[in-house]
Amino acid sequence: MSEARRPSLADQVYDQLMVEILEEGYPVNSRLPAEDVLAQNFGVSRPIVRAALSRLRDDGIVQSRRGSGSYVLRRPDRQLISFVPLESISDVQRCYEFRIDVEGSAAAWAAKRRDDEDLSAMEHAYQVMEQGYQENELAVEADQMLHLAVARASKNPFFASVLESLGEQIAFGVKLSRSLTLLDTPARQELVLAEHRAVLEAIRLRQPEVAAATMRYHITAAKDRMFVGTQE
């Protein structure tokens, strides 16, 4: 990701712990070292470690047990580290979080305001993406074209402007997600297509609340398929 911001100390600790968990330095159900030990190991203050652990909890990777410390709850997709530069893991996470709220709202407004031309644009983008999936392509541009068509259907130019301004960051995340999907079973790919289809159907039927919920679910699921993984 070019022009990336310089990661904070909390970002760096987060990324290092994430890699340790990915590589099973800390297996699922294992206890992480105490905050003071981690602070000493990373050469940072305890508040920095605490902030990194808080974010790992928010992401469903670790959990705190009162009086006992922090434990690894889940391990993200094993292939994640093969595709993502160490300093980018945190930014990919936050970009998906941002998209959940912004694109959920855009989908709701699209369901209220869309016209036949918008529906045609969304359907065309979906078909291009579906064809790309059938040919085992990454189809990153088609995915972005579909999400942008939804934003434009909101008739609020700010939604489209935000997605366009974050185009490079979003493409990075979509490429990562698709790369991992292609390594998984065909069922995962069908699931992704079904999620997109559900969003478009809600917009077509002019169901704002459903459109928002299905879009939020889709982006959250995409994030979780990469980062949350499964419990063991």
Secondary structure as the mmCIF struct_conf table of DSSP 4:
data_model
#
loop_
_struct_conf.conf_type_id
_struct_conf.id
_struct_conf.beg_label_comp_id
_struct_conf.beg_label_asym_id
_struct_conf.beg_label_seq_id
_struct_conf.end_label_comp_id
_struct_conf.end_label_asym_id
_struct_conf.end_label_seq_id
TURN_TY1_P TURN_TY1_P1 SER A 2 GLU A 3
HELX_LH_PP_P HELX_LH_PP_P1 ALA A 4 SER A 8
HELX_RH_AL_P HELX_RH_AL_P1 LEU A 9 LEU A 22
TURN_TY1_P TURN_TY1_P2 GLU A 23 GLU A 24
BEND BEND1 GLY A 25 TYR A 26
TURN_TY1_P TURN_TY1_P3 VAL A 28 ASN A 29
HELX_LH_PP_P HELX_LH_PP_P2 SER A 30 SER A 30
STRN STRN1 ARG A 31 ARG A 31
HELX_LH_PP_P HELX_LH_PP_P3 LEU A 32 ALA A 34
HELX_RH_AL_P HELX_RH_AL_P2 GLU A 35 PHE A 42
TURN_TY1_P TURN_TY1_P4 GLY A 43 GLY A 43
BEND BEND2 VAL A 44 VAL A 44
HELX_RH_AL_P HELX_RH_AL_P3 ARG A 46 ASP A 58
TURN_TY1_P TURN_TY1_P5 ASP A 59 GLY A 60
BEND BEND3 ILE A 61 ILE A 61
STRN STRN2 VAL A 62 ARG A 65
TURN_TY1_P TURN_TY1_P6 ARG A 66 SER A 68
STRN STRN3 GLY A 69 VAL A 72
STRN STRN4 ARG A 75 ARG A 75
TURN_TY1_P TURN_TY1_P7 ARG A 78 GLN A 79
HELX_RH_AL_P HELX_RH_AL_P4 LEU A 80 PHE A 83
BEND BEND4 VAL A 84 VAL A 84
HELX_RH_3T_P HELX_RH_3T_P1 LEU A 86 SER A 88
HELX_RH_AL_P HELX_RH_AL_P5 ILE A 89 ARG A 113
HELX_RH_AL_P HELX_RH_AL_P6 ASP A 116 GLN A 134
TURN_TY1_P TURN_TY1_P8 GLU A 135 ASN A 136
HELX_RH_AL_P HELX_RH_AL_P7 VAL A 140 ALA A 153
TURN_TY1_P TURN_TY1_P9 SER A 154 LYS A 155
HELX_RH_AL_P HELX_RH_AL_P8 PRO A 157 SER A 165
TURN_TY1_P TURN_TY1_P10 LEU A 166 LEU A 166
HELX_RH_AL_P HELX_RH_AL_P9 GLY A 167 LEU A 182
TURN_TY1_P TURN_TY1_P11 LEU A 183 LEU A 183
BEND BEND5 ASP A 184 ASP A 184
HELX_RH_AL_P HELX_RH_AL_P10 PRO A 186 ARG A 204
TURN_TY1_P TURN_TY1_P12 LEU A 205 ARG A 206
HELX_RH_AL_P HELX_RH_AL_P11 PRO A 208 PHE A 227
TURN_TY1_P TURN_TY1_P13 VAL A 228 VAL A 228
STRN STRN5 THR A 230 THR A 230
#
